[in-house]
Amino acid sequence: MNSALLPHLSTAHWEPVLTLSLIGAGVVGAFLGARFTSLYVPGNRLKQLFGILIVVMTAYKVYTLLGG
């Protein structure tokens, strides 16, 4: 859990319908994404895409930390 979230949990107002809808959409999206990926994306390509994502996100983080 994010440490910035913890202090706010005790005062948070939870909308049950919205919360359950978002959880449900996340579960369905994760299942369909995993199914689609396993059927149509080769393992080596997935590793390449994940590596590119890591490099891009690291570059962005360094850029923002240096005041860009």
ABEGO torsion letter per residue (X at the ends): XBAAAAAAAAABBBBAAAAAAAAAAAAAAAAAAAAAAAAABBAAAAAAAAAAAAAAAAAAAAAAAAGX
